[in-house]
Amino acid sequence: MTFVSAEKDPAARTMTFIAEFDAPAERVWRVWSDRSTLERWWGPPEYPATIREFDFAPGGWMLYRMVGDPDGEALDGRLTFVSIDEPREIVYDEAFIPTDDDNEEVTLNRSVVRFTEADGITRMTIVTTFTSDEEFEQAVEFGAIEGYEAGIGQIDALLAELSASD
């Protein structure tokens, strides 16, 4: 099932991603709340993520590094969890961490992830709102939409594994 849609709205500086999974909300929640599972889908296959720190709690954070293959380009980021309402909603702010000492870390966007379940199907909706037009355009040019789609596309296999282990 998985990916339903990806939409961008430049006027609102938002990207919205919708996916549906043949799994209960509690299982879909685990692909976010479990560090080892989150790490397996957070980056798209060509930009896999390594989670360096993970504190899944309001006010907690996740530090990650995505490394491009085959060029080895690295991208470091931080999520700060603003609020967590299990198993319904996660709100986080995301910032990329500059690799040179001249630049400060700047919050790029806020994402709201909502989970709704009906008849054993869970819909995951991610709405990401960028802090500026420039940040929005840079994300589009960088391939954020394709990256989200590819990352989310890996979740079905993880849910199947979680189902088998339940």
DSSP file with accessible surface (Angstrom, degrees, kcal/mol):
  #  RESIDUE AA STRUCTURE BP1 BP2  ACC     N-H-->O    O-->H-N    N-H-->O    O-->H-N    TCO  KAPPA ALPHA  PHI   PSI    X-CA   Y-CA   Z-CA
    1    1 A M              0   0  132      0, 0.0    20,-0.2     0, 0.0     2,-0.0   0.000 360.0 360.0 360.0 -78.4    0.0    0.0    0.0
    2    2 A T  E     +A   20   0A  14     18,-1.1    18,-3.1    17,-0.1     2,-0.1  -0.152 360.0  51.8  50.8-111.5    2.4    2.7    1.3
    3    3 A F  E     +A   19   0A  58     16,-0.2    16,-0.3     1,-0.2     3,-0.1  -0.320  46.1 163.9 -73.3 129.5    2.7    6.0   -0.5
    4    4 A V  E     -     0   0A  71     14,-3.1     2,-0.3     1,-0.3    15,-0.2   0.807  59.8 -22.6-104.3 -50.9   -0.4    7.9   -1.4
    5    5 A S  E     -A   18   0A  29     13,-1.9    13,-2.6     2,-0.0     2,-0.4  -0.998  37.2-155.5-161.9 158.8    0.7   11.4   -2.3
    6    6 A A  E     +A   17   0A  32     -2,-0.3     2,-0.4    11,-0.2    11,-0.2  -0.989  23.2 177.2-136.9 127.1    3.3   14.2   -2.0
    7    7 A E  E     -A   16   0A 124      9,-2.6     9,-2.9    -2,-0.4     2,-0.4  -0.991  14.1-158.4-132.7 143.5    2.3   17.8   -2.5
    8    8 A K  E     -A   15   0A 109     -2,-0.4     7,-0.2     7,-0.2    -2,-0.0  -0.953   2.6-168.9-119.9 143.0    4.1   21.0   -2.2
    9    9 A D  E  >> -A   14   0A  75      5,-2.9     5,-1.9    -2,-0.4     4,-1.1  -0.863   1.2-174.1-129.3  92.7    2.6   24.4   -1.6
   10   10 A P  T  45S+     0   0   66      0, 0.0     3,-0.3     0, 0.0    -1,-0.1   0.858  84.0  57.6 -58.4 -35.8    5.2   27.2   -2.2
   11   11 A A  T  45S+     0   0   94      1,-0.2   122,-0.0     2,-0.1    -2,-0.0   0.891 117.5  32.9 -63.6 -37.8    2.8   29.9   -1.0
   12   12 A A  T  45S-     0   0   47     -3,-0.5    -1,-0.2     2,-0.1     3,-0.1   0.493 106.3-128.1 -93.1  -6.1    2.4   28.2    2.4
   13   13 A R  T  <5 +     0   0   78     -4,-1.1   117,-2.9    -3,-0.3     2,-0.3   0.880  63.5 135.7  58.4  42.0    6.0   26.8    2.3
   14   14 A T  E   < -AB   9 129A  21     -5,-1.9    -5,-2.9   115,-0.2     2,-0.4  -0.891  45.4-163.1-122.9 152.8    4.7   23.3    3.0
   15   15 A M  E     -AB   8 128A   0    113,-2.1   113,-3.0    -2,-0.3     2,-0.5  -0.995  15.3-163.3-125.1 133.8    5.3   19.8    1.8
   16   16 A T  E     -AB   7 127A  30     -9,-2.9    -9,-2.6    -2,-0.4     2,-0.4  -0.984   5.5-173.4-123.7 128.8    2.6   17.2    2.7
   17   17 A F  E     -AB   6 126A   2    109,-2.7   109,-2.9    -2,-0.5     2,-0.4  -0.972   1.2-170.8-123.1 132.2    3.2   13.5    2.5
   18   18 A I  E     +AB   5 125A  25    -13,-2.6   -14,-3.1    -2,-0.4   -13,-1.9  -0.989   9.4 168.9-126.8 131.1    0.5   10.8    2.9
   19   19 A A  E     -AB   3 124A   1    105,-2.4   105,-3.2    -2,-0.4     2,-0.4  -0.976  17.9-151.2-136.6 149.7    1.1    7.1    3.2
   20   20 A E  E     -AB   2 123A  51    -18,-3.1   -18,-1.1    -2,-0.3     2,-0.4  -0.977  11.1-166.3-123.9 141.7   -1.2    4.3    4.2
   21   21 A F  E     - B   0 122A   0    101,-2.5   101,-2.7    -2,-0.4     2,-2.1  -0.974  29.0-128.1-130.6 141.2   -0.1    1.0    5.9
   22   22 A D  S    S+     0   0  120     -2,-0.4    99,-0.2    99,-0.2    98,-0.0  -0.527  82.9  87.3 -83.4  69.4   -1.9   -2.3    6.4
   23   23 A A  S    S-     0   0    3     -2,-2.1    99,-0.3    97,-0.3    -2,-0.2  -0.973  85.0 -90.6-162.2 153.3   -1.0   -2.2   10.1
   24   24 A P    >>  -     0   0   39      0, 0.0     4,-2.0     0, 0.0     3,-0.8  -0.321  41.4-110.8 -69.5 156.2   -2.4   -0.8   13.4
   25   25 A A  H 3> S+     0   0    7      1,-0.3     4,-3.0     2,-0.2     5,-0.2   0.850 116.1  60.9 -56.4 -37.2   -1.4    2.7   14.4
   26   26 A E  H 3> S+     0   0  104      1,-0.2     4,-1.1     2,-0.2    -1,-0.3   0.880 106.7  45.7 -61.3 -35.6    0.6    1.3   17.4
   27   27 A R  H <> S+     0   0   45     -3,-0.8     4,-0.7     2,-0.2    -1,-0.2   0.914 112.9  48.7 -74.2 -41.2    2.9   -0.7   15.0
   28   28 A V  H >< S+     0   0    0     -4,-2.0     3,-1.2     1,-0.2     4,-0.4   0.905 106.3  59.2 -64.3 -37.1    3.3    2.3   12.6
   29   29 A W  H >X S+     0   0    3     -4,-3.0     4,-2.1     1,-0.3     3,-1.8   0.878  96.4  63.0 -56.1 -38.1    4.2    4.4   15.7
   30   30 A R  H 3X S+     0   0   85     -4,-1.1     4,-1.8     1,-0.3    -1,-0.3   0.772  89.4  65.6 -63.7 -26.3    7.1    2.0   16.4
   31   31 A V  H << S+     0   0    0     -3,-1.2    -1,-0.3    -4,-0.7    -2,-0.2   0.705 113.6  34.8 -70.8 -14.0    8.8    2.9   13.2
   32   32 A W  H <4 S+     0   0    2     -3,-1.8    -2,-0.2    -4,-0.4    -1,-0.2   0.758 119.6  46.5 -98.8 -40.0    9.2    6.4   14.7
   33   33 A S  H  < S+     0   0   34     -4,-2.1     2,-0.6     1,-0.1    23,-0.2   0.680  97.2  75.6 -85.3 -16.9    9.7    5.6   18.4
   34   34 A D     X  -     0   0   65     -4,-1.8     4,-3.0    -5,-0.2     5,-0.3  -0.864  69.9-150.2-100.5 118.7   12.3    2.8   18.1
   35   35 A R  H  > S+     0   0  101     -2,-0.6     4,-2.4     1,-0.2     5,-0.2   0.887  94.3  48.1 -54.1 -48.2   15.8    4.1   17.2
   36   36 A S  H  > S+     0   0   70      1,-0.2     4,-0.8     2,-0.2    -1,-0.2   0.872 115.6  44.6 -68.0 -33.3   16.9    1.0   15.3
   37   37 A T  H >> S+     0   0   13     -3,-0.2     3,-0.6    -7,-0.2     4,-0.5   0.925 112.4  51.1 -74.8 -43.1   13.8    0.9   13.2
   38   38 A L  H >X S+     0   0    1     -4,-3.0     4,-2.3     1,-0.2     3,-1.5   0.917 105.7  56.9 -59.0 -41.0   13.7    4.6   12.5
   39   39 A E  H 3< S+     0   0   59     -4,-2.4    10,-0.6    -5,-0.3     4,-0.5   0.821  98.9  61.4 -62.3 -28.0   17.3    4.5   11.4
   40   40 A R  H << S+     0   0  124     -4,-0.8    -1,-0.3    -3,-0.6    -2,-0.2   0.655 120.9  19.8 -77.1 -14.8   16.4    1.8    8.8
   41   41 A W  H << S+     0   0    7     -3,-1.5    -2,-0.2    -4,-0.5   113,-0.2   0.525  94.9  95.1-127.0 -10.9   14.0    4.1    6.9
   42   42 A W  S  < S+     0   0   27     -4,-2.3   109,-0.1    -5,-0.2    -3,-0.1   0.912  89.0  42.4 -55.9 -46.5   14.9    7.7    7.9
   43   43 A G  S    S-     0   0    3     -4,-0.5     6,-0.2   108,-0.1   105,-0.0  -0.702  97.0-104.4 -96.3 152.2   17.2    8.3    4.9
   44   44 A P    >   -     0   0    9      0, 0.0     3,-2.3     0, 0.0   107,-0.1  -0.317  44.4 -97.3 -65.0 161.3   16.4    7.2    1.4
   45   45 A P  T 3  S+     0   0   76      0, 0.0    -2,-0.1     0, 0.0   102,-0.0   0.841 126.7  48.8 -52.7 -36.1   18.3    4.1    0.2
   46   46 A E  T 3  S+     0   0  100      1,-0.3    23,-2.0    22,-0.1   101,-0.0   0.547 120.9  37.1 -82.9  -4.3   20.9    6.3   -1.6
   47   47 A Y  S <  S-     0   0   33     -3,-2.3    -1,-0.3    21,-0.2    21,-0.2  -0.450  85.0-173.2-138.5  59.6   21.3    8.5    1.5
   48   48 A P        -     0   0   66      0, 0.0    19,-1.9     0, 0.0     2,-0.3  -0.220  15.9-130.3 -63.1 150.7   21.1    6.1    4.5
   49   49 A A  E     -C   66   0A   9    -10,-0.6     2,-0.5    17,-0.2    17,-0.2  -0.751  13.4-160.8-103.6 147.2   21.0    7.6    8.0
   50   50 A T  E     -C   65   0A  79     15,-2.5    15,-2.2    -2,-0.3     2,-0.7  -0.999  18.5-142.4-119.2 124.2   22.9    6.7   11.1
   51   51 A I  E     +C   64   0A   4     -2,-0.5    13,-0.3    13,-0.2     3,-0.1  -0.806  19.8 179.7 -90.4 120.9   21.3    8.0   14.3
   52   52 A R  E    S+     0   0A 122     11,-2.7     2,-0.3    -2,-0.7    12,-0.2   0.789  70.1  12.8 -92.7 -32.6   24.0    9.2   16.7
   53   53 A E  E     -C   63   0A  89     10,-1.4    10,-2.0   -18,-0.0     2,-0.3  -0.991  65.3-176.7-143.1 146.8   21.8   10.2   19.6
   54   54 A F  E     +C   62   0A  42     -2,-0.3     2,-0.3     8,-0.2     8,-0.2  -0.933  15.6 162.7-152.6 118.3   18.1    9.5   20.2
   55   55 A D        -     0   0   72      6,-2.6     2,-1.8    -2,-0.3    26,-0.3  -0.810  20.4-163.0-134.5  90.5   15.8   10.7   23.0
   56   56 A F        +     0   0   43     -2,-0.3     6,-0.0   -23,-0.2    -2,-0.0  -0.571  52.4  97.9 -82.5  84.1   12.2   10.2   21.9
   57   57 A A  S >  S-     0   0   33     -2,-1.8     3,-3.2    26,-0.0    24,-0.3  -0.968  88.2 -73.2-159.2 154.5   10.5   12.4   24.4
   58   58 A P  T 3  S+     0   0   87      0, 0.0    24,-0.2     0, 0.0    25,-0.1  -0.351 127.0  17.1 -55.3 129.1    9.1   16.0   24.4
   59   59 A G  T 3  S+     0   0   53     22,-3.7    23,-0.1     1,-0.3    -3,-0.1   0.285 106.9 115.2  86.5  -9.5   12.2   18.2   24.5
   60   60 A G    <   -     0   0    0     -3,-3.2    21,-2.5    21,-0.2     2,-0.3  -0.141  50.1-150.5 -81.2-176.2   14.3   15.3   23.4
   61   61 A W  E     - D   0  80A  90     19,-0.3    -6,-2.6    -3,-0.1     2,-0.4  -0.941  15.7-139.4-151.1 168.5   16.3   15.1   20.2
   62   62 A M  E     -CD  54  79A   0     17,-2.2    17,-2.6    -2,-0.3     2,-0.5  -0.994  13.5-161.7-133.7 126.2   17.7   12.9   17.5
   63   63 A L  E     +CD  53  78A  18    -10,-2.0   -11,-2.7    -2,-0.4   -10,-1.4  -0.940  22.9 171.9-104.3 130.1   21.1   13.6   15.9
   64   64 A Y  E     -CD  51  77A   2     13,-2.5    13,-2.5    -2,-0.5     2,-0.4  -0.935  26.6-152.2-137.2 160.8   21.6   11.9   12.6
   65   65 A R  E     -CD  50  76A  91    -15,-2.2   -15,-2.5    -2,-0.3     2,-0.5  -0.998   8.3-162.9-131.8 129.4   24.0   11.7    9.7
   66   66 A M  E     -CD  49  75A  20      9,-2.9     9,-2.5    -2,-0.4     2,-0.5  -0.949   9.2-160.7-109.7 130.8   23.0   10.8    6.1
   67   67 A V  E     - D   0  74A  57    -19,-1.9     7,-0.2    -2,-0.5     2,-0.2  -0.966  13.0-133.4-119.1 122.8   25.8    9.8    3.8
   68   68 A G     >  -     0   0    2      5,-3.8     4,-2.0    -2,-0.5   -21,-0.2  -0.459  29.4-111.4 -73.7 142.8   25.3    9.9    0.0
   69   69 A D  T  4 S+     0   0  121    -23,-2.0    -1,-0.0     2,-0.2    -2,-0.0  -0.964  87.6   3.2-119.7 133.2   26.4    6.9   -2.0
   70   70 A P  T  4 S+     0   0  123      0, 0.0    -1,-0.2     0, 0.0    -2,-0.1  -0.988 131.6  50.2 -96.0  -0.4   28.7    6.7   -4.0
   71   71 A D  T  4 S-     0   0  110      1,-0.1    -2,-0.2     2,-0.1    -3,-0.1   0.676  92.3-134.7 -77.9 -14.6   30.1   10.2   -3.4
   72   72 A G     <  +     0   0   43     -4,-2.0    -3,-0.2     1,-0.2     2,-0.1   0.614  40.7 166.9  75.3  10.8   30.2   10.0    0.4
   73   73 A E        -     0   0   99     -6,-0.1    -5,-3.8    -5,-0.1     2,-0.4  -0.394  23.4-148.0 -61.0 130.6   28.6   13.4    0.8
   74   74 A A  E     -D   67   0A  39     -7,-0.2     2,-0.4    -2,-0.1    -7,-0.2  -0.822  16.5-171.7-107.5 143.4   27.5   13.8    4.5
   75   75 A L  E     -D   66   0A  33     -9,-2.5    -9,-2.9    -2,-0.4     2,-0.4  -0.981   9.1-159.8-132.9 117.5   24.5   15.7    5.8
   76   76 A D  E     +DE  65  97A  14     21,-0.5    21,-2.7    -2,-0.4     2,-0.3  -0.822  17.4 172.7 -99.9 139.7   24.2   16.1    9.6
   77   77 A G  E     -DE  64  96A   0    -13,-2.5   -13,-2.5    -2,-0.4     2,-0.4  -0.940  22.3-148.7-144.0 163.4   20.8   17.0   11.2
   78   78 A R  E     -DE  63  95A  69     17,-2.9    17,-2.4    -2,-0.3     2,-0.5  -0.999   4.3-162.4-134.4 130.5   19.0   17.4   14.4
   79   79 A L  E     -DE  62  94A   1    -17,-2.6   -17,-2.2    -2,-0.4     2,-0.5  -0.943   6.8-160.8-103.7 136.8   15.4   16.8   15.2
   80   80 A T  E     -DE  61  93A  54     13,-2.6    13,-2.4    -2,-0.5     2,-0.7  -0.983  19.1-133.7-114.7 118.6   14.0   18.4   18.4
   81   81 A F  E     + E   0  92A   1    -21,-2.5   -22,-3.7    -2,-0.5    11,-0.3  -0.622  24.8 179.9 -77.5 114.4   10.8   16.7   19.5
   82   82 A V  E     -     0   0A  57      9,-2.3     2,-0.3    -2,-0.7    10,-0.2   0.916  67.3  -7.8 -80.0 -48.7    8.4   19.5   20.4
   83   83 A S  E     - E   0  91A  44      8,-1.6     8,-2.8   -25,-0.1     2,-0.4  -0.993  55.4-162.6-151.0 151.7    5.5   17.2   21.4
   84   84 A I  E     + E   0  90A  38     -2,-0.3     2,-0.5     6,-0.2     6,-0.2  -0.987   7.0 178.6-138.3 122.7    4.6   13.5   21.3
   85   85 A D  E >>  - E   0  89A  70      4,-3.3     3,-3.0    -2,-0.4     4,-2.2  -0.817  41.8-113.2-125.3  86.2    1.1   12.2   21.7
   86   86 A E  T 34 S-     0   0  127     -2,-0.5   -60,-0.1     1,-0.3    -2,-0.0  -0.410  88.0  -4.0 -66.7 135.1    1.3    8.4   21.4
   87   87 A P  T 34 S+     0   0   22      0, 0.0    -1,-0.3     0, 0.0     3,-0.1  -0.684 131.7  54.7-100.4  38.1    0.1    7.0   19.0
   88   88 A R  T <4 S+     0   0  140     -3,-3.0    27,-2.5     1,-0.3     2,-0.3   0.826 103.9   9.5-103.2 -37.6   -1.5   10.0   17.4
   89   89 A E  E  <  -EF  85 114A  46     -4,-2.2    -4,-3.3    25,-0.2     2,-0.4  -0.995  40.3-170.5-155.7 143.0    1.0   12.7   16.7
   90   90 A I  E     -EF  84 113A   0     23,-2.2    23,-3.2    -2,-0.3     2,-0.5  -0.999  11.4-169.5-129.0 131.7    4.6   13.7   16.7
   91   91 A V  E     +EF  83 112A  12     -8,-2.8    -9,-2.3    -2,-0.4    -8,-1.6  -0.991  16.7 164.6-121.5 128.4    5.7   17.4   16.3
   92   92 A Y  E     -EF  81 111A   0     19,-2.4    19,-3.1    -2,-0.5     2,-0.4  -0.986  31.7-136.6-142.8 153.5    9.4   18.1   15.7
   93   93 A D  E     -EF  80 110A  34    -13,-2.4   -13,-2.6    -2,-0.3     2,-0.4  -0.873  24.4-153.5-102.7 142.7   11.7   20.9   14.5
   94   94 A E  E     +EF  79 109A  13     15,-2.6    14,-2.9    -2,-0.4    15,-1.5  -0.955  15.7 174.1-122.4 139.1   14.5   20.0   12.1
   95   95 A A  E     -EF  78 107A   3    -17,-2.4   -17,-2.9    -2,-0.4     2,-0.4  -0.990  25.8-133.3-136.9 144.0   17.8   21.7   11.6
   96   96 A F  E     -EF  77 106A  67     10,-0.7    10,-0.7    -2,-0.3   -19,-0.3  -0.801  23.9-131.8 -91.9 142.9   20.8   20.8    9.5
   97   97 A I  E     -E   76   0A  47    -21,-2.7   -21,-0.5    -2,-0.4     8,-0.1  -0.851  23.4-124.9 -98.5 117.3   24.1   21.1   11.3
   98   98 A P        -     0   0   42      0, 0.0     7,-0.1     0, 0.0   -23,-0.0  -0.249   6.3-144.8 -61.4 148.7   26.7   23.0    9.2
   99   99 A T  S    S+     0   0  113    -25,-0.1     2,-0.3   -23,-0.0   -24,-0.0   0.675  81.0  66.4 -89.3 -17.8   30.0   21.3    8.6
  100  100 A D  S >  S-     0   0   74      1,-0.1     3,-1.0     4,-0.0     0, 0.0  -0.737  84.1-126.4-104.1 155.2   32.0   24.5    8.7
  101  101 A D  T 3  S+     0   0  165     -2,-0.3    -1,-0.1     1,-0.2    -2,-0.0   0.575  99.4  72.2 -75.3  -9.4   32.5   26.6   11.8
  102  102 A D  T 3  S+     0   0  147      2,-0.0     2,-0.4     0, 0.0    -1,-0.2   0.683  87.8  70.6 -80.3 -18.6   31.3   29.8   10.2
  103  103 A N  S <  S-     0   0   99     -3,-1.0     2,-0.3     3,-0.0     3,-0.0  -0.817  72.3-138.9-106.4 141.3   27.7   28.8   10.0
  104  104 A E        -     0   0  169     -2,-0.4     2,-0.2     1,-0.1    -2,-0.0  -0.660  32.0-100.5 -89.4 150.9   25.2   28.5   12.9
  105  105 A E        -     0   0   71     -2,-0.3     2,-0.4    -7,-0.1    -8,-0.1  -0.518  45.4-168.3 -67.4 132.2   22.7   25.7   13.1
  106  106 A V  E     -F   96   0A  78    -10,-0.7   -10,-0.7    -2,-0.2     2,-0.3  -0.991  26.1-114.4-129.2 134.8   19.4   27.1   12.0
  107  107 A T  E     -F   95   0A  65     -2,-0.4   -12,-0.3   -12,-0.2     3,-0.1  -0.517  31.6-177.3 -66.5 127.3   15.9   25.5   12.3
  108  108 A L  E     -     0   0A  16    -14,-2.9    23,-2.3     1,-0.3    24,-0.4   0.762  55.3 -10.9 -96.9 -34.3   14.7   24.8    8.8
  109  109 A N  E     -FG  94 130A   6    -15,-1.5   -15,-2.6    21,-0.3     2,-0.4  -0.986  49.1-128.8-160.7 164.6   11.3   23.4    9.3
  110  110 A R  E     -FG  93 129A 109     19,-2.2    19,-3.0    -2,-0.3     2,-0.4  -0.993  26.4-161.1-120.6 133.2    8.6   22.1   11.7
  111  111 A S  E     -FG  92 128A   0    -19,-3.1   -19,-2.4    -2,-0.4     2,-0.5  -0.936   8.6-162.2-117.7 139.8    7.0   18.8   10.9
  112  112 A V  E     -FG  91 127A  29     15,-2.3    15,-2.4    -2,-0.4     2,-0.5  -0.990   9.1-166.4-118.1 120.6    3.7   17.5   12.2
  113  113 A V  E     -FG  90 126A   0    -23,-3.2   -23,-2.2    -2,-0.5     2,-0.4  -0.946   7.8-172.3-110.6 121.7    3.2   13.7   11.8
  114  114 A R  E     -FG  89 125A 123     11,-2.8    11,-2.6    -2,-0.5     2,-0.5  -0.932   9.6-159.8-119.1 141.8   -0.3   12.4   12.4
  115  115 A F  E     + G   0 124A   9    -27,-2.5     2,-0.4    -2,-0.4     9,-0.2  -0.981  12.0 176.4-120.0 124.3   -1.5    8.8   12.5
  116  116 A T  E     - G   0 123A  85      7,-2.3     7,-3.5    -2,-0.5     2,-0.4  -0.993  11.3-158.1-128.2 138.4   -5.1    7.9   12.0
  117  117 A E  E     + G   0 122A  87     -2,-0.4     2,-0.3     5,-0.2     5,-0.2  -0.939  16.2 167.2-121.3 138.2   -6.4    4.3   11.9
  118  118 A A  E >  S- G   0 121A  64      3,-2.5     3,-2.1    -2,-0.4    -2,-0.0  -0.951  74.1 -13.3-146.9 125.8   -9.6    2.9   10.4
  119  119 A D  T 3  S-     0   0  167     -2,-0.3     3,-0.1     1,-0.3    -1,-0.0   0.854 128.1 -52.2  52.9  40.3  -10.3   -0.8    9.9
  120  120 A G  T 3  S+     0   0   27      1,-0.2     2,-0.5   -98,-0.0   -97,-0.3   0.485 114.4 115.3  79.2   1.0   -6.7   -1.8   10.6
  121  121 A I  E <   - G   0 118A  45     -3,-2.1    -3,-2.5   -99,-0.2     2,-0.5  -0.912  51.8-155.5-104.7 128.4   -5.3    0.7    8.0
  122  122 A T  E     -BG  21 117A   0   -101,-2.7  -101,-2.5    -2,-0.5     2,-0.5  -0.912   0.5-155.3-108.2 127.8   -3.1    3.5    9.4
  123  123 A R  E     -BG  20 116A  85     -7,-3.5    -7,-2.3    -2,-0.5     2,-0.5  -0.881   6.6-162.0 -99.2 126.6   -2.8    6.7    7.5
  124  124 A M  E     -BG  19 115A   1   -105,-3.2  -105,-2.4    -2,-0.5     2,-0.5  -0.955   7.3-173.0-109.2 122.5    0.4    8.7    8.2
  125  125 A T  E     -BG  18 114A  34    -11,-2.6   -11,-2.8    -2,-0.5     2,-0.5  -0.975   3.3-169.7-118.9 124.8    0.3   12.3    7.2
  126  126 A I  E     -BG  17 113A   1   -109,-2.9  -109,-2.7    -2,-0.5     2,-0.5  -0.973   1.9-173.8-114.8 121.6    3.4   14.4    7.5
  127  127 A V  E     -BG  16 112A  38    -15,-2.4   -15,-2.3    -2,-0.5     2,-0.5  -0.973   5.6-169.1-116.1 117.1    3.1   18.2    7.0
  128  128 A T  E     -BG  15 111A   0   -113,-3.0  -113,-2.1    -2,-0.5     2,-0.5  -0.936   1.8-166.0-109.7 124.4    6.4   20.0    6.9
  129  129 A T  E     -BG  14 110A  59    -19,-3.0   -19,-2.2    -2,-0.5  -115,-0.2  -0.954  13.5-142.1-113.1 122.4    6.4   23.8    7.1
  130  130 A F  E     - G   0 109A   9   -117,-2.9   -21,-0.3    -2,-0.5   -22,-0.1  -0.526  13.0-129.5 -86.2 152.0    9.6   25.6    6.2
  131  131 A T  S    S+     0   0   71    -23,-2.3     2,-0.3    -2,-0.2   -22,-0.1   0.689  86.1   9.5 -74.6 -20.0   10.8   28.7    8.1
  132  132 A S  S  > S-     0   0   36    -24,-0.4     4,-2.1     1,-0.1     5,-0.1  -0.981  73.2-109.5-153.3 163.3   11.4   30.8    4.9
  133  133 A D  H  > S+     0   0  100     -2,-0.3     4,-2.7     1,-0.2     5,-0.2   0.895 119.5  54.7 -60.2 -39.8   10.8   30.8    1.1
  134  134 A E  H  > S+     0   0  127      1,-0.2     4,-2.6     2,-0.2    -1,-0.2   0.925 107.7  47.5 -62.7 -45.6   14.5   30.2    0.7
  135  135 A E  H  > S+     0   0   35      2,-0.2     4,-2.1     1,-0.2    -1,-0.2   0.902 112.4  51.0 -63.2 -39.5   14.6   27.1    2.9
  136  136 A F  H  X S+     0   0    1     -4,-2.1     4,-2.2     2,-0.2    -2,-0.2   0.954 112.1  45.5 -61.1 -50.2   11.6   25.7    1.1
  137  137 A E  H  X S+     0   0   83     -4,-2.7     4,-2.7     1,-0.2    -2,-0.2   0.891 111.5  52.2 -63.8 -39.8   13.1   26.3   -2.4
  138  138 A Q  H  X S+     0   0   92     -4,-2.6     4,-2.4    -5,-0.2    -1,-0.2   0.901 109.1  50.7 -63.1 -39.9   16.5   24.8   -1.2
  139  139 A A  H  X>S+     0   0   16     -4,-2.1     5,-2.7     2,-0.2     4,-1.0   0.915 110.9  48.5 -64.1 -42.1   14.7   21.7    0.1
  140  140 A V  H ><5S+     0   0   30     -4,-2.2     3,-0.7     1,-0.2    -2,-0.2   0.949 114.1  46.1 -62.1 -47.1   12.8   21.3   -3.2
  141  141 A E  H 3<5S+     0   0  156     -4,-2.7    -2,-0.2     1,-0.2    -1,-0.2   0.860 108.5  56.3 -64.6 -35.0   16.1   21.7   -5.2
  142  142 A F  H 3<5S-     0   0  104     -4,-2.4    -1,-0.2    -5,-0.2    -2,-0.2   0.725 120.8-107.6 -69.7 -21.3   17.9   19.3   -2.9
  143  143 A G  T <X5 +     0   0   20     -4,-1.0     4,-2.7    -3,-0.7    -3,-0.2   0.734  64.6 152.3 100.4  27.5   15.3   16.6   -3.6
  144  144 A A  H  ><S+     0   0   18     -5,-2.7     4,-2.9     1,-0.2     5,-0.2   0.883  72.4  52.8 -59.2 -39.5   13.4   16.5   -0.3
  145  145 A I  H  > S+     0   0   23     -6,-0.2     4,-2.3     1,-0.2    -1,-0.2   0.960 113.2  42.5 -63.5 -48.8   10.2   15.3   -1.9
  146  146 A E  H  > S+     0   0  118      1,-0.2     4,-2.5     2,-0.2    -1,-0.2   0.882 114.1  53.6 -64.4 -36.7   11.9   12.4   -3.6
  147  147 A G  H  X S+     0   0   16     -4,-2.7     4,-2.7     2,-0.2    -2,-0.2   0.922 108.7  47.6 -64.8 -44.7   13.9   11.7   -0.4
  148  148 A Y  H  X S+     0   0   39     -4,-2.9     4,-3.0     2,-0.2     5,-0.3   0.933 112.6  50.1 -60.0 -47.6   10.7   11.5    1.7
  149  149 A E  H  X S+     0   0   81     -4,-2.3     4,-2.0    -5,-0.2    -2,-0.2   0.931 113.0  45.4 -58.4 -45.8    9.0    9.3   -0.8
  150  150 A A  H  < S+     0   0   31     -4,-2.5     4,-0.4     2,-0.2    -1,-0.2   0.909 114.9  47.7 -66.7 -41.2   12.0    6.9   -0.9
  151  151 A G  H >< S+     0   0    1     -4,-2.7     3,-1.8     1,-0.2     4,-0.3   0.963 113.7  46.0 -63.9 -49.4   12.4    6.8    2.8
  152  152 A I  H >< S+     0   0    1     -4,-3.0     3,-2.0     1,-0.3     4,-0.4   0.854 102.0  68.0 -62.1 -32.7    8.7    6.2    3.5
  153  153 A G  T 3< S+     0   0   43     -4,-2.0    -1,-0.3    -5,-0.3     4,-0.3   0.648  93.6  59.3 -62.8 -14.2    8.7    3.6    0.8
  154  154 A Q  T <> S+     0   0   54     -3,-1.8     4,-1.1    -4,-0.4    -1,-0.3   0.545  84.1  82.2 -89.1  -7.9   10.9    1.4    3.1
  155  155 A I  H <> S+     0   0    0     -3,-2.0     4,-2.7    -4,-0.3     5,-0.2   0.869  77.7  64.4 -71.5 -37.3    8.4    1.3    5.9
  156  156 A D  H  > S+     0   0   51     -4,-0.4     4,-2.2     1,-0.2    -1,-0.2   0.909 102.8  49.1 -53.4 -45.3    6.2   -1.5    4.6
  157  157 A A  H  > S+     0   0   63     -4,-0.3     4,-1.9    -3,-0.2    -1,-0.2   0.898 111.4  49.9 -63.4 -38.5    9.1   -4.1    4.9
  158  158 A L  H  X S+     0   0    7     -4,-1.1     4,-2.5     2,-0.2    -2,-0.2   0.905 108.8  52.0 -66.6 -40.1    9.8   -2.9    8.5
  159  159 A L  H  X S+     0   0    9     -4,-2.7     4,-2.5     2,-0.2    -2,-0.2   0.890 107.0  53.5 -63.7 -37.0    6.1   -3.3    9.4
  160  160 A A  H  X S+     0   0   64     -4,-2.2     4,-2.1    -5,-0.2    -1,-0.2   0.919 109.9  47.8 -63.5 -41.4    6.1   -6.8    8.1
  161  161 A E  H  X S+     0   0   95     -4,-1.9     4,-1.5     2,-0.2    -2,-0.2   0.911 111.9  49.2 -63.6 -44.1    9.1   -7.6   10.2
  162  162 A L  H  X S+     0   0   18     -4,-2.5     4,-1.0     1,-0.2    -2,-0.2   0.890 109.9  52.3 -63.1 -38.3    7.5   -6.1   13.3
  163  163 A S  H >< S+     0   0   57     -4,-2.5     3,-0.6     1,-0.2    -1,-0.2   0.913 108.4  50.5 -63.0 -42.2    4.3   -8.0   12.6
  164  164 A A  H 3< S+     0   0   87     -4,-2.1    -1,-0.2     1,-0.2    -2,-0.2   0.816 112.0  47.6 -67.6 -28.3    6.3  -11.3   12.4
  165  165 A S  H 3<        0   0   85     -4,-1.5    -1,-0.2    -5,-0.1    -2,-0.2   0.590 360.0 360.0 -89.5 -11.1    8.0  -10.5   15.8
  166  166 A D    <<        0   0  109     -4,-1.0    -3,-0.0    -3,-0.6    -4,-0.0  -0.343 360.0 360.0 -72.0 360.0    4.7   -9.6   17.6
